[in-house]
Structure formats: structure tokens, C-alpha cells
Amino acid sequence: MRTRPVPGSAGPPTPPGGTAPTVPPAPGRSPWSRVRPAAVGLPLLGLVVAVAVWWSVTSGLHLVHPASLPPPQAVWTSLTTSADVLFPALGTTTLMTLLGFLMSTVAGVLIGMMLAASRRAERMFAPLLVAINAVPKIALGPLLVVSVGWGEKPILTMVFLLCFFPIVLSTATGLTTTPADLAELARSLNASWWQSFRKVRFPAALPQIFVGLKVAMPLAAIGAVIGEFYSDKPGLGYQILQYNGIGDTATAWAAIVLIAAMSILLYSALSLVERLALPWVRATTSAR
């Protein structure tokens, strides 16, 4: 008997007396295959434009005195001649940034989960968290040295104070805005609270949590540098104070450039982790 294709069905009809032809599966695409040249070329073009504007303001038009803002070629020369000091300092600042960021992530996610689980706890502690976040952190620097001493403690404390609030806010927001259809599906399957949290609420909150993490990552670098202003750790913040104190502004700006480059790399690494950990987000949301 000749088989006829069902209207709307996918694939070719089965030939009489034979088997259906096999369609080879589509090859899998790795996340690296979606990287377009513009994703690398446009940031480089923006960097070139920024350096060109910097050069024109300092060397071309002489709008700013070199003592205030050295030209890019002077900063590059200072970076190469002081590399034996600046790059070890970069490693110290990067380590403090990552340690403080990890501490903020763990504490921020746990506090956000507590606020999302209990409305009473949210009403009790949300004003306190807002008050702590509103305190100017630069004013706490000298007090941290007195309170926790020298070394790594004031740096990590400053990073934590700057980072934890956006992580807490994004975690609590993500856990309290679970899509209604997913929550109804969990209830219809008689899922327990832990099953609903593990399978539905927390995965649905991960995009919001990563938003808070990406906001907190540059703040972690800022906190590490501010903490090094009041510490004896020879990081980039410490070197900025030292070179600025002797009038070597070019080397101080070279340290600032290294801080900016470190922040860009850490933010890009976090964005890559988000892309690899949440592959369904780009598939289920509208792209620009």
C-alpha cells in the first residue's frame, strides 16, 4: 500500500516498499561559532577613537596641561618602563577584586534568598541595607584601617560593601518575579517548596542575578582600589598614590589604564560565563 504524507508533517514521504530516508542531524553550534567579527572589531574601533580624542586633547590641541592629563604616548612610555612594578601590582589588585567579588556573590545571593523567602524579613532588613549602601564608602576608608587593621582586610571589606547591594537586589527581584505559568506548572505537578525552588524559581531568577553580578563586577575593582588607598598592599591603588605623590602623573595614569583594562577583561569573562551557563536566555528573549 502506498503511504501518503500527512499534511503539515515534516520530512519526505516514505517510498513504497522501502524505508524512510534518513535526514542527517544539524551539526551542533558551539558558543564560539556565534562570535561575529563586529563583536571584536567595534570595541577595538571604539578604543582607537578614544585614544585619538585623548591625543588630540592633550597633544594636538593642547587643551589640557600634560601635568594634569599626560598624552597617551607618555603614558605608554611610563607603562613600559615601570612594568616591573605595575604588573605585579596589577596581579595584587586583580586577586583582591576577585576575592571580594566572590565573597559578595555568596553573601549577596544568600541575603537575597532570605529576603525573597520572607516578606517580614524584607520589611525588617531592606531599609538597613539601603542605608548601608547609601553611606559614602570613601569616608569609611580611614575607619576601616582602625576597625580591621592593615593588610587585606580593609580592601576586601571595601569591595564587599560596594558589591553586595546590587547582588542582593537582583537576587530578591529575580526570585520574587517567577513567571506565572512556570509557578502554576510547579503547583500542578505537586512539587514541594524545595523542588519548586530548585527546578523553577532559581533557574528563572538566574538572568536577573547575572544582571546584579555584572553591575557589581566593576564596583569590585573600584572597591579594591579605594581599599588600597588605605592599606599597605602594593596594588595599583597604592601605586597611584605613590607616583602621584612624587609628581609622576604619567605612571599614575598608566596604573589607571591597567585598572580599566582589568575591569573590561573581568566583565567580559563574566558575560562569557553567563552566555555558557544560560544558553536558553538568548533563545527565549528578543534579540536586538
C-alpha positions in Angstrom: 0.0 0.0 0.0 1.3 3.4 -1.0 1.8 5.7 2.0 0.8 9.3 1.7 2.4 12.1 3.6 0.3 13.6 6.4 -0.4 17.3 5.7 1.8 19.6 7.8 4.2 16.7 8.7 8.0 17.3 8.4 10.1 15.2 6.2 9.7 13.4 2.8 7.0 10.6 2.4 8.1 7.0 2.8 8.6 5.3 -0.5 6.5 2.1 -1.2 8.2 -1.0 0.0 11.1 0.9 1.4 12.3 2.8 4.5 12.1 6.5 5.0 15.3 8.3 4.1 17.3 9.4 7.0 18.0 13.1 7.4 21.4 13.9 8.9 21.1 15.9 12.1 22.1 19.5 12.0 25.6 20.0 13.3 25.8 21.5 16.8 26.9 25.0 17.1 29.3 25.9 19.8 29.0 29.3 21.5 32.3 30.3 19.8 30.7 29.9 16.4 28.3 32.8 17.1 31.1 35.3 17.7 30.9 37.8 14.9 33.8 39.9 13.7 31.9 43.0 14.8 32.0 41.8 18.4 35.8 42.3 18.4 36.2 44.9 15.7 33.7 47.5 17.1 35.3 47.6 20.6 38.7 48.0 19.0 37.4 50.8 16.9 35.9 52.5 20.0 39.3 52.2 21.7 41.0 53.8 18.7 38.5 56.6 18.7 39.0 57.2 22.5 42.8 57.2 22.2 42.6 59.6 19.2 40.4 62.0 21.2 42.8 61.7 24.2 45.8 62.5 21.9 44.0 65.5 20.3 43.0 67.0 23.6 46.5 66.6 25.1 49.0 66.8 22.2 47.1 68.0 19.2 45.0 71.0 20.5 46.8 71.4 23.9 43.6 71.9 25.7 44.8 70.1 28.9 48.2 70.6 30.6 50.3 67.4 30.5 50.8 67.6 34.3 47.0 67.1 34.7 46.5 64.6 31.8 49.6 63.2 30.1 49.3 62.3 26.4 48.9 58.6 25.6 52.4 58.2 24.3 53.8 59.4 27.6 51.5 57.0 29.5 52.6 54.2 27.2 56.3 55.0 27.8 55.7 55.0 31.6 53.9 51.8 31.4 56.7 50.0 29.6 59.5 51.5 31.8 57.6 50.7 35.1 56.2 47.4 34.0 58.3 45.6 36.7 56.3 47.5 39.4 52.9 48.0 37.8 52.2 44.4 36.6 52.9 42.7 40.0 50.6 45.4 41.4 48.0 44.5 38.8 48.1 40.9 40.0 47.6 42.0 43.6 44.6 44.2 42.7 43.1 41.5 40.5 43.3 39.0 43.3 41.7 41.3 45.8 39.0 42.2 43.3 38.1 38.5 42.6 38.2 37.5 46.3 36.0 40.4 47.4 33.6 39.7 44.5 33.3 36.1 45.4 32.5 37.0 49.0 29.9 39.5 47.9 28.4 37.0 45.5 27.9 34.3 48.2 26.6 36.7 50.8 24.5 38.7 48.4 22.8 35.6 46.9 22.1 34.2 50.4 20.7 37.5 51.7 18.6 37.9 48.6 17.2 34.5 49.0 16.3 35.3 52.6 14.5 38.5 51.6 12.6 36.7 48.9 11.6 33.9 51.2 10.1 36.1 53.9 8.2 39.3 53.5 8.7 40.0 57.2 12.5 39.7 56.8 12.3 42.0 53.8 10.5 44.7 55.7 12.9 44.3 58.6 16.2 44.5 56.8 15.6 46.2 53.5 15.8 49.8 55.0 19.0 48.8 56.7 20.6 47.5 53.5 19.6 50.7 51.7 21.2 52.8 54.5 24.4 50.8 54.3 24.5 51.2 50.6 23.9 55.0 50.8 26.9 55.6 53.1 29.8 57.1 51.1 32.4 54.3 51.0 35.3 56.7 50.6 34.5 58.1 54.0 34.8 54.6 55.6 38.4 54.1 54.4 40.2 55.5 57.4 37.7 54.0 59.8 38.3 50.5 58.2 42.0 50.7 59.0 41.2 51.4 62.6 38.5 48.8 62.8 40.0 45.8 60.9 43.7 46.8 60.7 46.1 46.8 57.8 46.6 44.3 55.0 43.9 42.6 53.0 41.0 43.1 55.4 40.2 46.8 54.6 40.4 46.0 50.9 38.1 43.0 51.0 35.7 44.9 53.3 35.5 47.8 50.9 34.9 45.5 47.9 32.2 43.7 49.8 30.5 47.0 50.8 30.4 48.2 47.2 29.3 45.0 45.6 26.8 43.2 47.8 23.8 45.5 47.4 23.2 45.1 43.6 23.6 41.3 44.1 21.1 41.3 46.9 18.6 43.4 45.0 18.8 41.4 41.8 18.6 38.1 43.6 15.5 39.1 45.6 13.9 40.6 42.5 14.5 37.5 40.4 13.2 35.1 43.0 10.0 37.2 43.5 9.2 37.6 39.9 8.9 34.0 38.7 6.8 33.7 35.6 3.2 32.9 36.5 3.0 30.0 34.0 6.1 28.3 35.5 4.8 28.7 39.0 1.4 27.3 38.1 3.1 24.3 36.4 5.1 23.5 39.5 1.9 23.7 41.6 0.1 21.4 39.2 2.8 18.8 39.5 2.5 18.9 43.3 6.2 20.0 43.6 7.5 20.6 47.1 8.9 24.0 48.0 12.5 22.8 47.5 11.6 21.2 44.2 9.9 24.3 43.0 12.8 26.4 44.1 15.5 24.2 42.6 13.7 23.4 39.3 11.7 26.6 38.6 12.3 29.7 40.8 16.1 29.7 41.0 16.7 29.0 37.3 14.2 31.6 36.3 16.0 34.1 38.6 19.4 33.5 37.2 19.2 36.1 34.4 18.3 38.8 37.0 21.1 37.5 39.3 23.7 37.8 36.5 22.5 41.4 35.9 23.4 42.2 39.5 26.7 40.4 39.2 27.6 42.4 36.1 26.8 45.6 37.9 28.9 44.6 40.8 32.0 43.5 38.9 33.2 47.0 38.0 32.3 48.1 41.5 34.6 45.4 42.9 37.5 46.9 41.0 36.6 50.4 42.4 36.4 49.0 45.9 39.8 47.2 45.6 41.5 50.5 44.5 39.8 52.5 47.2 40.8 49.9 49.8 44.4 50.0 48.6 44.5 53.8 49.3 44.2 52.9 53.0 46.3 49.7 53.0 49.9 48.6 52.8 49.2 46.1 50.0 51.2 47.2 47.0 48.4 47.1 44.5 47.6 49.6 41.7 45.7 51.9 44.1 48.8 52.1 46.3 51.0 52.8 43.3 48.7 55.6 42.1 49.2 57.3 45.5 52.9 56.8 45.4 53.6 58.0 41.9 51.1 60.9 42.2 52.9 61.9 45.4 56.2 62.3 43.6 54.7 64.1 40.6 54.9 61.2 38.2 51.4 61.6 36.8 52.2 59.6 33.6 52.9 56.4 35.6 49.9 57.1 37.8 47.7 57.3 34.7 49.3 54.1 33.4 48.1 52.4 36.6 44.6 53.8 36.0 44.7 52.4 32.4 45.6 49.0 33.8 42.7 49.1 36.2 40.4 49.9 33.3 41.8 47.0 31.2 41.4 44.7 34.2 37.8 45.7 34.7 37.0 45.1 31.0 38.5 41.7 31.0 36.7 40.6 34.2 33.4 41.9 32.9 33.9 40.1 29.6 34.7 36.9 31.4 31.6 37.2 33.5 29.5 37.8 30.4 31.0 34.7 28.8 30.1 32.7 31.9 26.6 33.9 31.6 26.4 33.0 28.0 27.6 29.5 28.6 25.6 28.9 31.8 22.3 30.3 30.5 22.1 29.2 26.8 18.3 29.4 26.9 18.1 33.1 27.6 19.1 34.3 24.1 16.8 31.7 22.6 13.8 32.7 24.5 14.2 36.5 24.5 14.1 39.0 21.7 17.5 40.0 20.3 18.4 43.4 19.2 
